[in-house]
Structure formats: structure tokens, C-alpha cells
């Protein structure tokens, strides 16, 4: 097992300090939005690089000892030349500041991917892909940390790489595991390099710097501390809310073993994604809805602290505005009104979409008691939503659609929550067509 040494004589006295980042996904295309508005797409193309620059500036401002990057520096194995050059430029800034960098590669940027012939700064250590490397880090000529890490040699790693990591030895100081992996189960991400929290605990490390899960999360708050910093820049609505990295400070004892550990999440995103649900209940007129939406935009602008925002509004609830929202062209006009006057300056707010999930303003319980076609319709939908046998029969009817060759290309299987939502929307459309104002009064 290869052991190397890296050292630094800067940083905070008596403190081991480092930044833990992951999943930079430099040069991510943001295809969903760029296809709608070219100028917005151009701004978003810079967002991942701006978040990376923010991480570099943070390392320098905090005077950390080193930066850890836990995989997926790039968005694909065949990373662009532009992304590689920009990445190395940031690393050189850290070299000038005397800050070391430790990198492990993940499923999006495995070692087998193409790389340009560029000169790497001497402060950078890239973890091997055929074994777990042990790197000893010295601070002020004293052993301060051990970083144990491993890169993906190929993209699809389905075995438990933690099994390749050595246990912490008795003379090791503060020990960090650096890996791109899946701890436990997460349906939003492929289970690359799967392991359990118990696997991590058995090695007796002090901190696990992980990557792969894009939502910031502290998996374990006690020894060992296990953290996913998430990606530093959200790229779509599934990655909404604050994005960033972690600053970790460790007080060092006389023998350089870690004592107190503090972690701070620092926001680094330049563009933030929001999904806001707005209820139409209690709103009687169009102007009231516009005021409510504008108020939400003002709040987002104020709370984003200079960041740009891309938001989606989802209208919910029952009310008289439901009829107006159903009018042809109304939502398009409303969207155009909210976008009007927005420019692609340093800070912008872009309303990507307005979804109408509002309901017909009537008492559904009354309709269930009706002995006519409308009553039968509501009873059928209610049965499909609540009766397991009816639901199973309905799935059997739909199964040829999902099983056909053409069907598989365009649609995927629907879970119960999505099915209930679709049934409710179908019921709303039919009730809008069938019921009159007189029915509503009754």
C-alpha cells in the first residue's frame, strides 16, 4: 500500500482546517433551461465554474490546510478542455496560497476518461484507482492528518470500495476517508460503490469526506463524522435550495490527534432553484394572485443574497380563480407578466413555469352522494385512489402501455402517489367540462 507525505506550514495555528467539496460537475450543460432561453442558458453555463471559484476563494480566505474533492469534478468522462484548464487554474491559486488538494474521482469522471496533457500543480494529489492510498499530511513539521482515498478506475463501480480501505493504525493522527460512494439506499442516485454506515465505523476513522449524493447531509454527527456536502451548484429543480461545501476545523492535541471538531456549511451557488406552492384559497380576483406571486418573487430576491434565482410556481387549492386559470392563454400571459423587465445582469429572477394544480371550487363529498353520471365519475376515481383491488385492476389495464416497445421509450412506471395525482387531475378536467354554475350552487 502506497504511503506518501504532503505538508504545509501555513493555516491556523493549533487547528487542522480543510474544505470538503464534491460533485462540482464542471461544464454541466443545463439543457432543460438553455433550450427555452439562449441568454439564460449562457448564464447557467458559467454557474458551475462560478461555484468552483467560490470554493477556491473560500479556501484562501479561511486559510485552510487543504481542500478535499470527493469525486465528479467534471460532468462526463470525456471532459471538455475548457473545464480541465479552468479547474487547474483554480488549483494553481491554491498552490500559491500554500494549500494542498486531495482528489478522488467518481462515476462521472473516472480515471479511464480522456484527459488533456496539462501540467498539474505540485500541491495536488489524485488518489489511485487500483488501491486505497494512504497520504500523511504534516502541519508545522508535525503529523496532523492521514487522508485515505480511492478513485474510480471505470465509471460503473458496483462493489464496496470501503472494503479496500485499511483500518486506522494506532499511531495515525486525525484520519479522513475520501471516497465517492453510496451509504445506505438513496432512490435518487445510482448505487455506485455501495456501503453501509457500519462499514465506515469499523475502520475507526475520524471523518469521512464523501461524494455522490447531491443533497447536503450529515449522515453521522459523531465519530466517525460522515458528510455529503452535496454539489456546490444546483443544476435543475430536483437540486433546489442552498448548495455549497463544508469547512471543517479540528483542534489538535499535543500528539496531533483530533479533539474538538466543528463543521460549517458554506453556500457557494451563484444560481439558486426554488419550487414554491401558492394556494388560491381565499383569493377572489386575478390581481390578488398577481400580488401574491410578486410578493414571493420579492422575498426570493431578498433572501438569495445577491444570487440569481430560477423558480417554478405550483398553484394549489380550491377557489373561484380555478376557472380563470383554465382559460386559454391566461397562464401564458401571467408568466409573461412576471418575466417582464427581467434582465440577465448580476442578479436575475426567472420564472420557469407556472403549474396549475388547483381544484374545482366545490365540495367533493357532496358529489359522492349524487346518483347521476357526475356522482358515478367521482365514485370511480375515489375507488381507484382508495381501493387496492380496483387499483390493481387499473394497473393491469395499463400494463400493455408500459410494456410495449414504444411505450418504454417515452414513459416509465407510475407509483401510487403519481397515480393519485394523475387521477385527481383527470377528475378535475372532467368535472370542469361536466359541471355548470348551477351545479356549483347546488
Number of C-alpha atoms within 10 A of each C-alpha: 8 9 12 13 12 17 21 19 14 14 21 15 12 15 21 23 24 24 28 29 28 31 28 27 25 27 21 20 17 17 13 11 18 16 11 11 11 11 14 18 18 15 15 23 19 16 24 27 24 19 25 24 18 21 25 19 15 17 23 19 10 14 19 26 28 24 23 22 26 31 29 26 29 25 19 19 20 15 21 16 14 10 19 18 14 14 18 16 15 17 23 18 16 25 16 11 17 20 26 23 22 20 24 29 31 32 26 23 27 25 21 13 14 14 14 11 8 10 8 12 17 11 19 20 17 16 24 18 19 11 17 25 24 22 21 20 23 20 21 13 10 15 20 26 24 24 26 26 30 28 27 29 19 17 18 15 17 14 13 16 21 21 13 13 17 16 15 18 11 6 9 16 25 24 27 24 26 29 29 29 28 23 23 12 12 10 6 10 11 16 19 21 21 18 20 13 14 10 13 22 18 11 18 16 25 23 24 26 25 28 29 27 22 21 20 19 13 13 16 14 11 11 13 21 19 24 23 28 30 26 29 32 32 27 24 15 14 13 17 18 17 23 25 26 28 25 20 18 20 20 18 20 14 8 12 21 19 20 10 11 18 11 18 11 17 18 16 23 27 27 28 25 24 19 17 14 15 18 17 21 17 13 15 13 12 14 10 14 19 14 11 15 18 13 12 16 19 11 11 19 17 11 10 17 10 13 18 23 22 21 22 18 19 16 22 17 18 19 18 19 22 22 13 12 19 14 9 9 10 12 17 12 11 17 17 12 11 16 14 10 7 12 13 13 9 10 16 17 24 20 19 18 15 17 14 17 19 24 24 20 15 15 11 11 10 10 18 17 13 13 9 10 10 17 16 15 16 22 16 13 18 17 14 20 18 11 11 11 11 16 17 12 12 12 16 11 10 12 12 11 15 17 13 10 10 10 12 12 9 8 11 11 14 12 8 11 10 11 16 17 13 13 16 18 16 13 20 17 14 14 16 15 9 11 12 10 7 7 10 11 7 9
